[in-house]
Amino acid sequence: QLHQPTQAQQHQQHQQHHQQQQQQQEPLYHIFNMGFSQWGASFSKSACTHKSTKMALTQLNKSLAEELKEAGLSYIGVHNLSPGMVLTDLLLQGASPVARKFFNVLAEEPETVAAVLVPHIRAVRGTGTSIDYLSPAAAVARVVTGLPQIVGGGRFFDKDGNRVARNATFNAAGVRLLYDYPADQY
């Protein structure tokens, strides 16, 4: 005589099957935490609380990925996103003229970074990926090959660390304004 599973047993079997499917599939959802790279944090003049929380995101990502996996939530991927040095108020406010000259070879405008990172973000699979705009090796290469821009001025800042205005409006910190607002208000 065949034994018919009870409704509770059927429910439990369904849950087990569902968990097995979740563990075998690629994540459907992704969390991207935007942190600093170790070398990038050294150039920032931001407060120690900002730097320390950004650096802590590396551990948060690792721990969260482990906890999600243990909980059977493998359909959620956790990743680190490091955009590098982006010419924003956070980077430029209080930056010394020497640092600004290094930004000629190490920093980028926001849309340049986004154009590179977005395709990588959209293509990410699995969990635990770190998407970095600029690796330490690439940064060293940029400094070595960009020495003339550091010494004599370059694409963003002149030899004295002043913003080079090429058909654009900038705020007091040197951030390019995208909209036609009075520069002294931002």
Backbone hydrogen bonds, N-H to C=O, Kabsch-Sander energy under -0.5 kcal/mol:
donor,donor_aa,acceptor,acceptor_aa,energy
4,Q,2,L,-0.7
10,Q,6,T,-2.5
11,H,7,Q,-2.3
12,Q,8,A,-2.3
13,Q,9,Q,-2.6
14,H,10,Q,-2.5
15,Q,11,H,-2.4
16,Q,12,Q,-2.4
17,H,13,Q,-2.5
18,H,14,H,-2.6
19,Q,15,Q,-2.5
20,Q,16,Q,-2.2
21,Q,17,H,-2.2
22,Q,18,H,-2.2
23,Q,19,Q,-2.1
24,Q,20,Q,-1.2
25,Q,21,Q,-1.1
28,L,75,Y,-1.9
29,Y,75,Y,-2.5
31,I,77,G,-2.9
32,F,30,H,-0.5
33,N,31,I,-0.6
33,N,79,H,-2.5
34,M,32,F,-0.5
35,G,33,N,-0.8
35,G,81,L,-1.5
41,A,37,S,-1.9
42,S,38,Q,-0.7
43,F,40,G,-1.1
44,S,40,G,-0.7
44,S,41,A,-0.5
51,K,47,A,-2.3
52,S,48,C,-2.9
53,T,49,T,-2.0
54,K,50,H,-2.1
55,M,51,K,-2.4
56,A,52,S,-1.8
57,L,53,T,-0.8
57,L,54,K,-0.7
58,T,55,M,-1.0
60,L,56,A,-2.3
61,N,57,L,-2.9
62,K,58,T,-1.8
63,S,59,Q,-2.9
64,L,60,L,-2.9
65,A,61,N,-2.3
66,E,62,K,-2.0
67,E,63,S,-2.5
68,L,64,L,-2.7
69,K,65,A,-2.1
70,E,66,E,-2.5
71,A,67,E,-1.8
72,G,69,K,-1.5
73,L,68,L,-3.1
76,I,73,L,-1.5
77,G,29,Y,-3.2
77,G,75,Y,-0.5
79,H,31,I,-2.7
80,N,129,T,-2.5
81,L,33,N,-2.7
82,S,131,I,-3.1
85,M,106,L,-0.6
86,V,84,G,-0.7
87,L,108,E,-2.7
88,T,86,V,-2.2
92,L,88,T,-2.7
93,Q,89,D,-2.7
95,A,92,L,-2.1
100,R,96,S,-2.5
101,K,97,P,-1.7
102,F,98,V,-1.5
103,F,99,A,-1.6
104,N,100,R,-0.6
104,N,101,K,-0.8
105,V,102,F,-1.5
106,L,102,F,-1.8
107,A,103,F,-1.8
108,E,85,M,-1.8
112,T,109,E,-0.8
113,V,109,E,-1.7
114,A,110,P,-2.6
115,A,111,E,-2.0
116,V,112,T,-1.1
117,L,113,V,-2.8
118,V,114,A,-2.5
120,H,116,V,-0.7
121,I,117,L,-2.5
122,R,118,V,-2.7
123,A,119,P,-1.3
124,V,120,H,-0.6
124,V,121,I,-1.0
128,G,78,V,-2.8
131,I,80,N,-3.0
131,I,129,T,-0.5
132,D,130,S,-0.7
133,Y,82,S,-2.9
139,A,135,S,-2.3
140,V,136,P,-2.3
141,A,137,A,-2.2
142,R,138,A,-2.3
143,V,139,A,-2.3
144,V,140,V,-2.6
145,T,141,A,-2.7
146,G,142,R,-1.9
147,L,144,V,-0.8
149,Q,146,G,-1.1
150,I,146,G,-1.7
151,V,147,L,-2.5
152,G,148,P,-2.7
153,G,149,Q,-1.0
154,G,157,F,-3.3
158,D,162,N,-2.8
159,K,152,G,-0.6
161,G,158,D,-2.0
164,V,156,F,-3.1
165,A,163,R,-0.7
166,R,164,V,-0.8
167,N,165,A,-0.6
169,T,177,L,-0.5
171,N,175,V,-2.3
174,G,171,N,-1.2
177,L,169,T,-3.5
181,Y,179,Y,-2.1
185,Q,182,P,-1.9
186,Y,183,A,-1.2
